[in-house]
């Protein structure tokens, strides 16, 4: 599994495409995809949106993420970092941030490569560039 994280609009998708030979057509969108699609997808973008959608339906995102890591261990997961900045006043928004953080920890633990993208620059947190 590969995990690409970073703030919104930092170049995560372009980085994933370049690093892992992906096209946008290889990606399912966490904002709109069917939940079952992620278990066979080559790449999942906006995974933080899946977490929000699962929570809205009363489904445990942690259990879902554990299942994803078991069933689709070859996937590339792209997720926005949402835990920085001002802590939300709304309890539900704080809970969403906490669950997103937990899911990120699960994905990073299951991943052989974790990349944080800042201003379009990939920073390897785990693993590294494959040298051919």
Sine and cosine of phi, psi and omega as CSV:
sin_phi,cos_phi,sin_psi,cos_psi,sin_omega,cos_omega
0.00,0.00,0.57,-0.82,0.06,-1.00
-0.86,-0.52,0.65,-0.76,-0.06,-1.00
-0.78,-0.63,0.83,-0.55,0.00,-1.00
-0.88,-0.48,0.87,-0.49,-0.05,-1.00
-0.82,-0.57,0.24,-0.97,0.07,-1.00
0.40,-0.92,0.11,-0.99,0.03,-1.00
-0.92,0.38,0.19,-0.98,0.03,-1.00
-0.88,0.47,0.63,-0.78,0.11,-0.99
0.86,0.50,0.60,0.80,0.00,-1.00
-0.98,-0.20,-0.04,1.00,0.03,-1.00
0.99,-0.16,0.38,0.92,-0.03,-1.00
-0.89,0.45,-0.69,0.73,-0.04,-1.00
-0.92,0.40,-0.73,0.69,0.03,-1.00
-0.87,0.50,-0.66,0.75,0.02,-1.00
-0.89,0.46,-0.72,0.69,0.00,-1.00
-0.88,0.47,-0.67,0.74,0.02,-1.00
-0.87,0.48,-0.71,0.70,-0.03,-1.00
-0.93,0.37,-0.72,0.70,-0.08,-1.00
-0.94,0.33,-0.59,0.81,-0.16,-0.99
-0.89,-0.46,0.21,0.98,0.08,-1.00
0.91,0.42,0.58,0.81,-0.04,-1.00
-0.99,-0.12,0.37,-0.93,0.20,-0.98
-0.89,-0.46,0.39,-0.92,0.03,-1.00
-0.86,0.51,-0.45,0.89,0.03,-1.00
-0.93,0.36,-0.26,0.97,0.06,-1.00
-0.99,0.15,-0.12,0.99,-0.16,-0.99
-0.97,-0.24,0.62,-0.79,0.23,-0.97
-0.98,-0.20,0.52,-0.85,-0.08,-1.00
-0.99,-0.17,0.86,-0.51,-0.01,-1.00
-0.88,0.48,-0.32,0.95,0.03,-1.00
-0.96,0.27,-0.45,0.89,-0.18,-0.98
-0.74,-0.68,-0.24,0.97,-0.13,-0.99
-0.94,0.35,0.37,-0.93,0.18,-0.98
-0.94,0.33,0.67,-0.74,-0.06,-1.00
-0.83,0.56,-0.60,0.80,-0.05,-1.00
-0.94,0.35,-0.39,0.92,0.01,-1.00
-0.86,0.52,-0.54,0.84,-0.10,-0.99
-0.91,0.40,-0.37,0.93,-0.06,-1.00
-0.97,0.23,-0.17,0.99,0.06,-1.00
-0.79,-0.62,-0.02,1.00,-0.06,-1.00
-0.94,0.34,0.58,-0.81,0.10,-1.00
-0.95,0.32,-0.61,0.79,-0.02,-1.00
-0.55,-0.84,0.63,-0.78,0.04,-1.00
-0.85,-0.53,0.89,-0.46,0.07,-1.00
-0.98,-0.19,0.41,-0.91,-0.01,-1.00
0.86,0.52,0.73,0.68,0.00,-1.00
-0.88,0.47,-0.49,0.87,0.05,-1.00
-0.87,0.50,-0.48,0.88,0.04,-1.00
-0.96,0.29,-0.57,0.82,0.08,-1.00
-0.87,0.49,-0.68,0.73,-0.01,-1.00
-0.86,0.51,-0.72,0.70,0.02,-1.00
-0.88,0.47,-0.67,0.74,0.00,-1.00
-0.92,0.40,-0.65,0.76,0.04,-1.00
-0.88,0.47,-0.73,0.69,0.00,-1.00
-0.87,0.50,-0.63,0.78,0.02,-1.00
-0.89,0.45,-0.43,0.90,0.01,-1.00
-0.99,-0.13,0.07,1.00,0.03,-1.00
0.97,0.23,0.35,0.94,0.01,-1.00
-0.99,-0.16,0.67,-0.75,0.01,-1.00
-0.94,0.33,0.91,-0.42,0.04,-1.00
-0.92,0.39,-0.49,0.87,0.02,-1.00
-0.91,0.42,-0.74,0.67,0.03,-1.00
-0.89,0.45,-0.67,0.74,0.03,-1.00
-0.87,0.49,-0.70,0.72,-0.03,-1.00
-0.92,0.39,-0.64,0.77,0.07,-1.00
-0.87,0.49,-0.68,0.73,0.04,-1.00
-0.89,0.46,-0.69,0.73,0.03,-1.00
-0.84,0.54,-0.73,0.69,-0.03,-1.00
-0.89,0.46,-0.55,0.83,0.04,-1.00
-0.97,0.25,-0.66,0.75,-0.14,-0.99
-1.00,-0.02,-0.33,0.94,-0.04,-1.00
-0.68,-0.74,0.86,0.51,-0.10,-0.99
-0.94,0.35,-0.16,0.99,0.03,-1.00
-0.99,-0.11,0.05,1.00,-0.09,-1.00
-0.96,0.27,0.42,-0.91,0.20,-0.98
-0.98,-0.22,0.82,-0.57,-0.02,-1.00
-0.93,-0.36,0.78,-0.63,0.04,-1.00
-0.90,-0.44,0.81,-0.59,-0.08,-1.00
-0.61,-0.80,0.68,-0.73,0.11,-0.99
-0.95,0.31,0.61,-0.79,0.19,-0.98
-0.98,0.19,0.82,-0.57,-0.02,-1.00
-0.85,-0.53,0.11,0.99,-0.08,-1.00
-1.00,-0.03,0.04,1.00,-0.01,-1.00
-1.00,-0.08,0.33,-0.95,0.08,-1.00
1.00,-0.06,-0.34,-0.94,-0.07,-1.00
-0.94,0.33,0.70,-0.72,0.05,-1.00
-0.95,0.31,0.79,-0.61,-0.04,-1.00
-0.88,0.47,0.54,-0.84,0.06,-1.00
-0.95,0.30,-0.64,0.77,-0.03,-1.00
-0.92,0.38,0.79,-0.61,0.01,-1.00
-0.86,0.51,-0.64,0.77,-0.02,-1.00
-0.90,0.44,-0.58,0.81,0.03,-1.00
-0.95,0.31,-0.59,0.80,0.09,-1.00
-0.90,0.44,-0.66,0.75,0.02,-1.00
-0.89,0.46,-0.66,0.75,0.02,-1.00
-0.89,0.46,-0.68,0.74,0.04,-1.00
-0.89,0.46,-0.67,0.74,0.01,-1.00
-0.89,0.45,-0.72,0.70,0.00,-1.00
-0.91,0.42,-0.61,0.79,0.04,-1.00
-0.90,0.44,-0.67,0.74,0.06,-1.00
-0.88,0.47,-0.69,0.72,0.04,-1.00
-0.88,0.48,-0.70,0.71,0.00,-1.00
-0.90,0.44,-0.63,0.77,0.06,-1.00
-0.87,0.49,-0.64,0.77,0.05,-1.00
-0.90,0.44,-0.65,0.76,0.02,-1.00
-0.90,0.43,-0.72,0.69,-0.02,-1.00
-0.91,0.42,-0.70,0.71,-0.03,-1.00
-0.91,0.42,-0.58,0.81,0.04,-1.00
-0.91,0.42,-0.59,0.81,-0.03,-1.00
-0.99,0.11,-0.17,0.99,-0.09,-1.00
-1.00,-0.03,0.58,-0.82,0.13,-0.99
-1.00,0.04,-0.31,0.95,0.03,-1.00
-0.71,-0.71,0.77,-0.64,0.10,-0.99
-0.78,-0.62,0.83,-0.56,-0.03,-1.00
-0.83,-0.55,0.76,-0.65,0.13,-0.99
-0.97,-0.23,0.77,-0.64,-0.02,-1.00
-0.96,-0.29,0.82,-0.57,0.01,-1.00
-0.79,-0.62,0.88,-0.48,0.00,-1.00
0.79,0.61,0.64,0.77,0.04,-1.00
0.98,0.18,0.02,1.00,-0.02,-1.00
-0.97,-0.23,0.86,-0.52,0.02,-1.00
-0.98,0.20,0.76,-0.65,0.07,-1.00
-0.89,-0.46,0.89,-0.46,-0.05,-1.00
-0.98,0.18,0.88,-0.47,0.05,-1.00
-1.00,-0.06,-0.45,0.89,0.00,-1.00
-0.50,-0.86,0.67,-0.74,-0.06,-1.00
0.97,0.25,-0.34,-0.94,0.00,-1.00
-0.15,-0.99,-0.04,-1.00,0.04,-1.00
-0.92,0.39,0.69,-0.72,0.09,-1.00
-0.96,0.27,0.79,-0.61,0.05,-1.00
-0.99,-0.15,0.85,-0.53,0.00,-1.00
-1.00,-0.05,0.00,0.00,0.00,0.00
